[in-house]
Amino acid sequence: MKLHLFCLLPLLLLLAACQDEEEPIPAYLRIEPFSVNAVGGAGWQKITEGWLYADDVFLGGYSLPATVPVLADGDVDVLVFPGVKENGQTQTPALYPFLERYSAKVTLRPAETKAIQPVTAYDAGVILPWPVERGSFNNAPIVLENRDTDTANFFVLTTNGAFEGRSVLLEVDTAHAILEIATEQVANLPASAERQVWLEMHYRNDLPFQLWLLGTTGSSSNELSQPVYQFSVSENWNKIYLNLTDFLIALQQEKHRLFFRVVLSKNANGNYDQTQGKVLLDNIRLLHF
């Protein structure tokens, strides 16, 4: 089959145009880890991601530090939202609603790298049912009470191995294999999807332990319970951000307590895998708007 010249010429012109078109050269934005203007600074947080916008265009969420290509030349309005691992899960990074976004005007040039150091702080509208100093267990700490039937085993506030100042210590052994404690009640936590409630907490433990949510309504002493989270072993101090919203919606109660349960478990043969264990807790913060 013959290919006529008038058919071939447009194709040749198109190919020539494609070859002459140059790829745009991006600028690069280097996002350093967040600095935090709050008690304990960034060392008391675990901000793992930055969610980036440039001139109101969402460019993605990035593990920090990160170098991000940006197709821009000149002044760009940059927003970086702090992100955490929701419920401690690596597959669920989330914007953390209680920390402020970082904003800046940055001048970008193709092929050049511009570094920024984002800064954040807690939003001025955040409500803390327990003030920070109470949750740190150093001054007028959150009231805790034993809830198990073992009257010979109690929690203690200790400076030995504490995160900072004093921490709550829960210890179990083969003679006292269960220890359960509950916090004082908190009233009127939001229980709707529109008003999220989160728990921040530091912990260190050499055996698993559980967090439950307890709830009551009115003057009733009958507590409803909701399991929230099973903590794996953490040899070093770790920080977790737990979204309690769905659990509060499920309970639909007026007053709530946090309930921690530590059990020295037996294996299938009826033997203890370890003869003793301990859990340390610190910086317990409930937050909502």
C-alpha positions as CSV (number, residue, x, y, z in Angstrom):
1,M,0.0,0.0,0.0
2,K,1.3,3.5,-0.9
3,L,1.5,6.2,1.8
4,H,0.7,9.5,0.1
5,L,2.9,12.5,0.9
6,F,-0.1,14.6,2.2
7,C,-0.8,11.9,4.8
8,L,2.8,11.6,5.9
9,L,3.6,15.3,6.3
10,P,1.3,16.0,9.3
11,L,2.7,12.9,11.1
12,L,6.3,14.2,10.6
13,L,5.4,17.6,11.8
14,L,3.8,16.2,15.0
15,L,6.8,14.0,15.8
16,A,9.1,17.0,15.3
17,A,7.0,19.1,17.7
18,C,7.0,16.4,20.3
19,Q,10.8,16.1,20.1
20,D,11.3,19.8,20.5
21,E,9.1,20.1,23.6
22,E,11.2,20.2,26.7
23,E,10.3,18.6,30.0
24,P,9.7,21.2,32.8
25,I,12.5,21.3,35.4
26,P,11.1,21.1,39.0
27,A,12.3,23.0,42.0
28,Y,12.8,21.0,45.2
29,L,11.3,21.6,48.6
30,R,13.1,20.0,51.5
31,I,10.7,19.6,54.5
32,E,12.5,19.0,57.8
33,P,10.8,17.4,60.8
34,F,8.4,19.7,62.7
35,S,9.4,21.9,65.6
36,V,6.7,22.0,68.3
37,N,6.0,25.0,70.6
38,A,4.6,23.1,73.5
39,V,5.7,21.4,76.7
40,G,8.4,18.9,75.9
41,G,8.8,20.2,72.3
42,A,9.1,17.8,69.4
43,G,10.7,15.2,71.7
44,W,7.3,14.7,73.4
45,Q,5.6,14.2,70.0
46,K,5.7,11.7,67.2
47,I,4.9,13.7,64.1
48,T,5.9,11.4,61.3
49,E,4.3,13.0,58.2
50,G,3.9,16.3,56.6
51,W,0.9,16.9,54.3
52,L,2.0,19.4,51.7
53,Y,0.0,22.1,49.7
54,A,1.6,24.5,47.3
55,D,-0.6,27.4,46.1
56,D,-3.6,25.5,47.3
57,V,-2.7,22.4,45.3
58,F,-2.3,19.2,47.4
59,L,1.0,17.5,46.6
60,G,0.7,14.6,48.9
61,G,1.7,13.3,52.4
62,Y,5.4,12.6,53.0
63,S,7.4,10.9,55.7
64,L,9.6,13.5,57.3
65,P,12.2,14.6,56.4
66,A,11.3,14.7,52.7
67,T,12.5,16.3,49.5
68,V,9.5,17.0,47.2
69,P,9.7,18.2,43.5
70,V,7.5,21.2,42.8
71,L,6.7,22.6,39.4
72,A,7.1,26.3,40.3
73,D,9.3,29.3,39.6
74,G,8.9,32.2,42.0
75,D,7.0,32.8,45.2
76,V,4.8,29.9,46.4
77,D,2.4,29.8,49.3
78,V,3.3,26.6,51.2
79,L,1.2,24.8,53.8
80,V,2.4,21.8,55.8
81,F,0.0,20.0,58.0
82,P,1.4,17.8,60.8
83,G,0.5,14.1,60.5
84,V,0.7,11.2,62.9
85,K,0.1,7.4,62.8
86,E,-3.6,7.1,63.8
87,N,-4.0,4.4,66.5
88,G,-0.3,3.5,66.1
89,Q,-0.8,1.9,62.7
90,T,1.8,2.6,60.0
91,Q,-0.8,2.1,57.2
92,T,-3.1,4.8,58.6
93,P,-1.2,8.2,58.6
94,A,-3.6,11.0,59.4
95,L,-3.7,14.7,59.7
96,Y,-3.6,15.5,63.4
97,P,-6.5,18.0,64.0
98,F,-5.2,19.5,67.3
99,L,-1.8,20.8,66.0
100,E,-1.7,23.9,63.8
101,R,-0.6,23.9,60.2
102,Y,2.6,25.6,59.1
103,S,2.4,28.3,56.5
104,A,5.1,30.2,54.6
105,K,5.8,32.0,51.4
106,V,8.8,30.3,49.8
107,T,10.7,31.4,46.7
108,L,11.4,28.3,44.5
109,R,13.7,28.1,41.4
110,P,13.9,25.2,38.9
111,A,16.6,22.7,39.9
112,E,17.3,24.4,43.2
113,T,16.4,23.0,46.6
114,K,14.8,25.2,49.3
115,A,14.7,23.9,52.9
116,I,11.9,24.8,55.4
117,Q,11.6,24.0,59.1
118,P,7.9,23.7,59.8
119,V,6.7,24.8,63.3
120,T,3.5,23.9,65.0
121,A,1.7,24.2,68.3
122,Y,-1.5,23.0,69.8
123,D,-4.6,24.9,68.4
124,A,-5.8,27.6,70.8
125,G,-9.3,26.0,70.7
126,V,-8.2,22.6,72.0
127,I,-10.0,21.4,75.1
128,L,-8.0,19.3,77.6
129,P,-10.4,17.7,80.2
130,W,-7.2,17.0,82.2
131,P,-4.6,19.8,82.3
132,V,-1.2,18.8,80.9
133,E,0.4,18.9,84.4
134,R,-2.1,16.4,85.8
135,G,-1.6,14.0,82.9
136,S,2.2,14.1,83.5
137,F,1.6,12.8,87.1
138,N,4.0,15.4,88.6
139,N,1.6,17.9,90.2
140,A,-2.0,17.1,91.3
141,P,-2.0,14.0,89.1
142,I,-5.0,12.3,87.5
143,V,-6.7,10.2,90.2
144,L,-6.3,6.5,89.6
145,E,-7.9,3.6,91.4
146,N,-7.3,-0.1,91.5
147,R,-10.1,-2.2,89.9
148,D,-9.0,-5.8,90.2
149,T,-9.7,-8.1,93.2
150,D,-6.1,-8.4,94.2
151,T,-5.9,-6.2,97.3
152,A,-2.2,-6.9,97.7
153,N,-1.1,-5.4,94.4
154,F,-1.3,-1.7,93.5
155,F,0.0,0.8,91.0
156,V,2.6,3.3,92.1
157,L,3.9,6.6,90.9
158,T,7.7,6.3,90.3
159,T,10.7,8.2,89.2
160,N,12.6,5.0,88.4
161,G,12.7,4.7,84.6
162,A,10.1,7.4,84.3
163,F,9.6,9.3,81.0
164,E,10.0,12.6,82.8
165,G,9.5,13.4,86.5
166,R,7.1,10.6,87.6
167,S,5.3,7.9,85.7
168,V,2.6,5.4,86.5
169,L,4.1,1.9,87.2
170,L,2.0,-1.3,86.9
171,E,3.8,-4.5,87.9
172,V,2.6,-8.1,87.8
173,D,4.2,-11.5,88.6
174,T,3.0,-15.1,89.1
175,A,1.7,-14.3,92.6
176,H,-0.2,-11.3,91.3
177,A,-0.9,-11.9,87.7
178,I,-3.6,-9.2,87.0
179,L,-3.5,-5.5,87.6
180,E,-6.4,-3.2,86.5
181,I,-6.7,0.5,87.1
182,A,-9.2,3.2,86.0
183,T,-8.9,6.9,85.8
184,E,-11.2,9.4,87.4
185,Q,-14.3,10.2,85.4
186,V,-14.5,12.8,82.6
187,A,-17.9,14.2,81.8
188,N,-19.4,15.3,78.6
189,L,-16.9,14.1,76.1
190,P,-18.3,14.6,72.5
191,A,-19.8,11.5,71.0
192,S,-20.3,12.4,67.4
193,A,-18.2,12.1,64.2
194,E,-18.2,15.9,63.8
195,R,-16.2,16.4,67.1
196,Q,-13.3,14.0,67.3
197,V,-11.8,12.9,70.6
198,W,-8.2,11.7,70.7
199,L,-5.9,10.3,73.4
200,E,-2.2,11.0,73.5
201,M,0.0,8.9,75.7
202,H,3.6,7.7,76.3
203,Y,4.1,4.1,77.3
204,R,6.9,1.6,77.9
205,N,6.1,-2.1,78.6
206,D,7.7,-5.5,78.5
207,L,4.4,-7.4,78.2
208,P,1.2,-6.6,76.3
209,F,-1.6,-4.6,78.0
210,Q,-5.0,-3.3,77.1
211,L,-6.9,-0.1,77.1
212,W,-10.7,0.0,77.5
213,L,-13.2,2.8,77.7
214,L,-15.8,2.8,80.5
215,G,-19.0,4.8,80.4
216,T,-22.0,5.7,82.6
217,T,-25.0,7.9,82.3
218,G,-26.7,10.0,85.0
219,S,-26.2,8.7,88.6
220,S,-26.0,5.0,87.5
221,S,-23.0,3.0,88.8
222,N,-23.4,0.4,86.0
223,E,-20.5,0.9,83.7
224,L,-20.6,-0.1,80.1
225,S,-17.2,-1.1,78.6
226,Q,-15.6,-0.9,75.2
227,P,-12.3,-2.4,74.2
228,V,-10.0,0.2,72.5
229,Y,-6.5,-1.1,72.0
230,Q,-4.1,-3.9,72.7
231,F,-0.5,-2.6,73.2
232,S,2.4,-4.7,72.0
233,V,5.7,-4.8,73.8
234,S,7.8,-1.6,73.6
235,E,11.2,-1.8,75.2
236,N,11.7,2.0,74.8
237,W,9.3,4.8,75.5
238,N,6.8,5.2,72.7
239,K,4.1,7.8,71.9
240,I,0.7,6.9,70.6
241,Y,-2.3,8.9,69.2
242,L,-5.6,7.0,69.6
243,N,-8.8,8.2,68.0
244,L,-11.5,7.5,70.5
245,T,-14.3,9.0,68.5
246,D,-15.9,5.7,67.2
247,F,-15.7,4.1,70.7
248,L,-17.5,7.1,72.3
249,I,-20.2,6.9,69.6
250,A,-20.6,3.2,70.3
251,L,-21.0,3.7,74.1
252,Q,-23.2,6.8,74.0
253,Q,-22.6,7.6,77.7
254,E,-22.3,10.9,79.6
255,K,-19.2,10.1,81.8
256,H,-16.1,8.1,80.9
257,R,-13.0,6.6,82.4
258,L,-9.9,5.1,80.8
259,F,-9.3,1.6,82.0
260,F,-5.9,-0.2,81.8
261,R,-5.6,-4.0,82.2
262,V,-2.3,-5.8,82.6
263,V,-2.3,-9.6,82.6
264,L,0.6,-12.1,83.0
265,S,-0.8,-14.7,80.6
266,K,-0.3,-18.5,80.5
267,N,0.5,-20.4,77.3
268,A,-1.4,-23.4,75.9
269,N,0.5,-25.7,78.4
270,G,-0.7,-23.7,81.3
271,N,2.7,-22.2,82.0
272,Y,3.7,-18.6,82.3
273,D,5.9,-17.4,79.3
274,Q,7.4,-14.8,81.7
275,T,7.3,-14.7,85.5
276,Q,7.0,-10.9,85.8
277,G,6.3,-7.8,83.8
278,K,5.7,-4.1,84.0
279,V,4.0,-1.2,82.2
280,L,4.9,2.4,82.5
281,L,2.5,5.2,81.5
282,D,3.0,9.0,81.2
283,N,1.6,12.2,79.7
284,I,-2.0,11.0,79.3
285,R,-3.9,13.7,77.4
286,L,-7.5,13.7,76.2
287,L,-8.2,16.3,73.5
288,H,-11.2,17.6,71.6
289,F,-12.7,20.8,70.3
